[in-house]
């Protein structure tokens, strides 16, 4: 079984793309690294122009790269965090208000809450039981197939797949380091280079 899973992960890793964070979309409470590969939550709100692309309510940021066909894959280090969510979102999502994260609203994401509660934010959310907490999460999208899959990279295990999705517009990677929680959750989300073993 493990061999099968490793082969599956290697197959999707072939579609690795270089993703960087888009500062024009970042919520004012977020800090992005200069190279656009890391994001964490700050205790200070930056005074930024509220442009149409920017998330005003959700503490998240999109990737600069968008995809409207084919397959793509990227990996995010989530080590040391107690809360986060990530996945992909369609271009037309509501960036200004509090909405439910769900495919109906244009988000295909999984999240970690309270240090050990993993959910796929389908409609309704699906509680995930994982053998061990992933340190690095791989996200694979097959646009035509309507598939979004999440992998625990180190364990080469599939965490969850959204299937039968119908994508009609550009998809962007979406990342949220969630609140700092007084330093408990201060570790950044890091977009990592994909190493195919």
Number of C-alpha atoms within 10 A of each C-alpha: 7 10 9 11 15 17 13 15 21 16 11 21 22 14 16 19 15 16 21 16 24 18 20 18 20 25 26 25 22 24 21 18 14 10 8 17 20 21 25 23 26 18 13 10 12 12 8 12 9 14 10 12 20 23 22 20 15 19 18 26 27 29 23 17 15 17 17 15 16 11 19 19 22 23 25 22 20 23 15 14 21 21 24 22 22 25 28 24 25 22 18 12 15 18 18 15 11 10 12 12 20 18 19 11 15 19 23 26 27 26 18 20 14 10 14 13 15 22 19 24 21 18 12 9 13 13 14 15 12 14 8 9 16 18 15 19 25 28 26 24 26 21 21 15 15 14 18 23 21 24 23 21 24 12 17 19 22 18 21 18 19 17 12 11 16 12 17 13 16 16 25 21 26 21 27 24 27 27 20 20 13 9 11 13 19 20 20 24 26 20 24 17 15 18 11 11 6
